[in-house]
Amino acid sequence: MPKKMTGFRIFHGAVYEPWIALAAERCDMSRAEVFTMWIALQDHASQSDPRGTVQDFDIDAVSIALNIAQEKSANLLLFWRERSTITQDHALKNWMKKKHHSTDRMRAFRARRAEQQTRKAPQKTDPDSPAAVAARRQRLMPQAGNATPENRRL
């Protein structure tokens, strides 16, 4: 069974995204606080079932852990909900689109690999079947031109 993914992706340049500055300005937070909250939200979504959902995100615990005022954190979440960054079904917008392009490709790859291995696997036949006995006899019998007394012995 494949290992469960234990992380999430973050893309180059993520700290320079304009929405971070906008959220910081609107919520009276520093860019670092907004980005840190975003990472915490991504981390939570990555571990949720189904992945990408943040319904049970504990804003109080995260605020305390990150040393960010709870009121600011709550305002940030509200801002993200208003901007539909967090959707009505409590999922991060475009989570599946942005994070898991390889899932379907890997499933297809694993299925193809399993099929190829099945084709390559030797067919198990009964060693006493008429076909197996005939094949063994054919393999062990000397060619007609090499029929010497030594070759006749099995």
C-alpha positions as CSV (number, residue, x, y, z in Angstrom):
1,M,0.0,0.0,0.0
2,P,1.4,3.4,-0.9
3,K,2.5,5.7,1.9
4,K,0.1,8.5,2.8
5,M,1.3,11.9,1.6
6,T,2.8,13.7,4.7
7,G,3.2,17.1,3.3
8,F,1.9,19.7,0.9
9,R,3.3,21.8,-1.9
10,I,4.2,25.4,-1.8
11,F,5.3,27.2,-5.0
12,H,8.2,29.5,-5.6
13,G,7.3,33.1,-5.1
14,A,4.4,32.4,-2.8
15,V,5.6,34.9,-0.2
16,Y,5.3,37.7,-2.8
17,E,1.7,37.1,-3.8
18,P,-0.3,40.3,-3.9
19,W,-3.2,38.8,-2.0
20,I,-0.9,38.6,1.1
21,A,-0.3,42.3,1.1
22,L,-4.0,43.0,0.5
23,A,-5.1,40.7,3.4
24,A,-2.4,42.2,5.7
25,E,-3.7,45.7,5.0
26,R,-7.4,44.8,5.3
27,C,-6.9,42.8,8.5
28,D,-4.3,45.1,10.2
29,M,-1.7,42.3,10.2
30,S,1.9,42.1,9.0
31,R,2.5,40.2,5.8
32,A,4.5,37.6,7.8
33,E,1.4,37.0,10.1
34,V,-0.8,36.5,7.0
35,F,1.6,34.2,5.3
36,T,2.1,32.2,8.5
37,M,-1.7,31.8,9.0
38,W,-1.9,30.7,5.3
39,I,0.7,28.0,5.9
40,A,-1.1,26.9,9.0
41,L,-4.4,26.7,7.0
42,Q,-2.7,24.8,4.2
43,D,-1.2,22.4,6.8
44,H,-4.6,21.8,8.3
45,A,-6.2,21.3,4.9
46,S,-3.5,18.8,3.9
47,Q,-4.3,16.6,6.9
48,S,-8.1,16.9,6.7
49,D,-10.4,14.2,5.4
50,P,-11.3,15.0,2.7
51,R,-8.1,16.8,1.9
52,G,-8.4,20.5,1.3
53,T,-11.2,21.1,3.9
54,V,-10.8,23.5,6.8
55,Q,-14.1,23.1,8.5
56,D,-12.6,22.1,11.9
57,F,-9.7,24.6,11.8
58,D,-9.1,25.7,15.4
59,I,-8.4,29.4,15.0
60,D,-7.9,29.9,18.7
61,A,-5.3,27.1,19.1
62,V,-3.4,28.3,15.9
63,S,-3.5,32.0,17.0
64,I,-1.9,31.0,20.4
65,A,0.6,28.7,18.7
66,L,1.7,31.5,16.3
67,N,1.5,34.3,18.8
68,I,-1.1,36.2,16.7
69,A,-4.0,38.1,18.3
70,Q,-7.1,35.9,18.0
71,E,-9.2,38.8,16.8
72,K,-6.8,39.4,13.9
73,S,-6.8,35.7,13.0
74,A,-10.6,35.6,13.1
75,N,-10.8,38.7,10.9
76,L,-8.4,37.1,8.4
77,L,-10.5,34.0,8.2
78,L,-13.6,36.1,7.6
79,F,-11.7,38.0,4.9
80,W,-10.7,34.8,3.2
81,R,-14.3,33.6,3.4
82,E,-15.6,36.8,1.9
83,R,-13.1,36.6,-0.9
84,S,-14.0,32.9,-1.5
85,T,-10.5,31.8,-0.7
86,I,-12.4,29.5,1.7
87,T,-15.4,28.2,-0.1
88,Q,-18.9,27.8,1.3
89,D,-18.3,24.0,1.7
90,H,-15.3,24.9,3.9
91,A,-12.6,23.9,1.4
92,L,-9.7,25.9,0.2
93,K,-10.5,27.3,-3.3
94,N,-8.8,25.3,-6.1
95,W,-7.1,22.9,-3.6
96,M,-7.5,19.9,-5.9
97,K,-6.6,21.8,-9.0
98,K,-3.4,23.3,-7.5
99,K,-2.2,20.5,-5.3
100,H,-2.9,17.1,-6.7
101,H,-2.2,17.0,-10.4
102,S,-0.3,13.8,-10.1
103,T,-2.9,11.7,-8.2
104,D,-4.8,10.6,-11.3
105,R,-1.6,10.2,-13.3
106,M,-0.1,8.0,-10.6
107,R,-3.2,5.8,-10.4
108,A,-3.1,5.3,-14.1
109,F,0.7,4.6,-14.0
110,R,0.3,2.1,-11.2
111,A,-2.5,0.3,-13.1
112,R,-0.4,0.1,-16.3
113,R,2.6,-1.2,-14.3
114,A,0.5,-3.8,-12.6
115,E,-0.9,-4.9,-15.9
116,Q,2.5,-5.2,-17.4
117,Q,3.8,-7.2,-14.5
118,T,0.8,-9.5,-14.8
119,R,1.6,-10.1,-18.5
120,K,5.3,-10.7,-17.7
121,A,4.5,-13.2,-14.9
122,P,5.1,-16.7,-16.0
123,Q,2.0,-18.7,-16.5
124,K,1.8,-21.4,-13.8
125,T,1.0,-24.7,-15.4
126,D,0.6,-28.1,-14.0
127,P,4.0,-29.8,-14.5
128,D,2.2,-33.1,-15.2
129,S,-0.1,-31.7,-17.9
130,P,0.3,-33.2,-21.3
131,A,1.5,-29.9,-22.7
132,A,4.2,-29.6,-20.0
133,V,5.3,-33.2,-20.5
134,A,5.6,-32.7,-24.3
135,A,7.6,-29.5,-23.9
136,R,10.0,-31.2,-21.4
137,R,10.4,-34.2,-23.7
138,Q,11.0,-31.9,-26.7
139,R,13.6,-29.9,-24.7
140,L,15.4,-33.1,-23.5
141,M,15.3,-35.2,-26.6
142,P,18.4,-35.0,-28.7
143,Q,18.1,-33.8,-32.3
144,A,17.9,-36.5,-34.9
145,G,21.4,-35.7,-36.2
146,N,23.0,-36.0,-32.8
147,A,21.5,-39.3,-31.8
148,T,24.5,-40.9,-30.1
149,P,24.3,-43.5,-27.3
150,E,25.5,-40.8,-24.8
151,N,22.6,-38.4,-25.9
152,R,20.0,-41.1,-25.6
153,R,20.4,-41.3,-21.8
154,L,18.2,-39.0,-19.9
